[in-house]
Amino acid sequence: MQNFLTATPSQRQAHMNIATLRSGIPHNLLEHDWWQSFVLQNLFELPFASFLTLNGSRSLCDQ
């Protein structure tokens, strides 16, 4: 995930374009899921992570 964060905007776009072509999933949904995963990963690495509970999730993009 760190590689994606340190990539230039054009490199990020290229990675998303490749992922879209390979998966058939629209770019905006892939990027949304990437950021959601990034935030959750970082939340659950915090010292108080054992007190957090993830009670399912539903993306607003799931329509």
PAMIZA-440743 format. One line per 10 residues: number of its first residue (from 1); for each residue y negated, x, z of C-alpha. Coordinates in pm, 1 decimal. Layout:
N
NUM	Y X Z | ...
***
This chain:
63
1	0.0 0.0 0.0 | -236.8 287.6 70.4 | -208.9 404.2 -291.0 | -340.8 69.4 -407.0 | -632.4 86.6 -162.5 | -737.2 433.4 -273.5 | -701.3 354.3 -643.8 | -1009.1 298.5 -854.7 | -1084.4 -59.8 -960.7 | -958.9 16.3 -1312.2
11	-634.8 162.0 -1172.8 | -586.2 -147.3 -954.8 | -643.4 -367.5 -1257.8 | -387.2 -168.9 -1457.3 | -129.0 -202.4 -1178.6 | -189.5 -576.9 -1155.7 | -162.7 -613.5 -1533.8 | 174.0 -435.0 -1533.7 | 297.7 -647.7 -1243.2 | 182.9 -964.2 -1421.4
21	363.0 -866.6 -1741.2 | 683.8 -777.6 -1556.3 | 690.3 -1078.5 -1324.3 | 520.2 -1349.6 -1525.2 | 313.3 -1432.9 -1215.7 | -61.6 -1469.5 -1276.6 | -281.5 -1177.7 -1172.7 | -482.0 -1378.2 -917.4 | -166.8 -1491.2 -734.6 | -26.2 -1137.8 -723.8
31	-350.1 -998.4 -586.7 | -373.6 -1278.2 -329.5 | -21.1 -1205.5 -209.5 | -91.1 -831.5 -196.5 | -395.8 -879.1 27.2 | -211.9 -1130.9 244.2 | 74.0 -883.5 292.0 | -171.4 -603.1 366.4 | -351.3 -804.6 635.1 | -26.9 -920.7 797.7
41	117.9 -569.8 799.1 | -191.8 -434.4 969.9 | -207.4 -719.3 1221.1 | 151.5 -661.0 1326.1 | 87.7 -288.0 1372.8 | -180.1 -353.0 1637.7 | -104.0 -288.0 2007.6 | -98.1 -660.9 2084.6 | 133.5 -743.9 1792.5 | 414.0 -847.9 2026.3
51	194.4 -1140.4 2134.2 | 142.4 -1264.6 1778.5 | 358.8 -1530.4 1621.4 | 373.3 -1612.4 1254.0 | 460.5 -1978.4 1228.4 | 535.3 -2007.3 860.0 | 272.6 -1989.2 592.8 | 176.9 -2166.8 280.6 | -52.4 -2013.6 28.8 | -335.3 -2227.7 -99.8
61	-234.0 -2094.0 -440.1 | 108.0 -2265.5 -414.2 | 14.2 -2565.0 -622.0
***
